[in-house]
């Protein structure tokens, strides 16, 4: 995230949405990313059941503006939850949760 705390009128920005495969072979993954909000259900950012990452792949899909803080934006704790898993076995391969606050 570009900041830990956001206020009225600011854009909430994920500065990095990076997918990396450090291995020597291509790997197929499932990616799920969602925005956890204080009083609403999670908002799906990405949901790809099958995505192939080539050997040595390293791509940043950010920065990405998630939303602008407005008068009706719920205040409180948020999180951007990203997970990579095996599309067949569902085994979790990597995960990252970044927390931030809207005041």
N, C-alpha and C positions, 0 to 999 in steps of 0.2 A: 504494500500500500504506500501511497505517496506521503501519508501522514498517519499519526496515531489517533488524532482527534479532528473532526470536521465540524464546521458551524454553518449556519444559514448562508446560502448563496454559493457555497464551495462545491466543486466537482469532487466526487469520491472516485479516486483513480487507483487501479491496480497497475503498478509500474512494471511488474514482471509477471508474465504467464508463460513460464519456460518449460519446454519439453526436451528432455535429454536422454539419449541412449549412449552410454559410455562403452557398451560392448562391441565386439567385432562382427556381430550378426544382427540382421534386422529382427525386430521384436514387435509383436502385435499386442496392443493394450486396449483397455477400455478406459475412457476418461470421463469423470464426472466432476463438475464444479458447481457449487451452489453458494448463494449469498444467504447467510443465516441472519434473520432480522428479529428485533426484540418482540414484536407483537403480531407479526404476520407469518404465514408459512414460508419455508425456504423458497428462494427464487432460483430456478435452474439457469446457470450461466452457460454450461456446456454439458452435453450428454451424448457421447459418441461410443457406441457399443464396440466398435472395432476400428482401430487406427494403427497403421504401421509406421514405426519409427525406424528409419534406416540406420545402418551401423555408423556410429560416431555422430548421430543427429544431435543438434543443439540449436533449437530455434525458440526465440522469445516472441510470443504473440501479444505482448504488451507494448506500450501502455494501453490500457482499456478503461474508458470512463464507465463506471458502473451505474451511477446516478448523480443527480444534483440535489443537494440538501435544500429543500423548500420548506415552506411554512407547515405543510402537512406531513412532512417526513417524520416518522416516529423517532424519538430521541432514545438513546440508550446504547447498549452493547450490540455490536454486529461482528460477523466473522465471514471470511472468505475461505471456504472449505474445498480443497482440490484433492482428488484421489485418482490414482492409476491402479488398475487391477488386471489380472489375467482374464481375458474374455471367456475362456472355457471353464477354468476352475474357480474363478471369482476370487482367487488369492490376491490380497492387497500387496501391491508391489512398492508403492510410494504414496505418501500423503503429506499434505501441508495445510495447516490452518493458521490464518493470520487474523488477529483480532484488532478491532478499531472501535471508536466511539463516535456517535453523533450527538452533539450538544445543541 
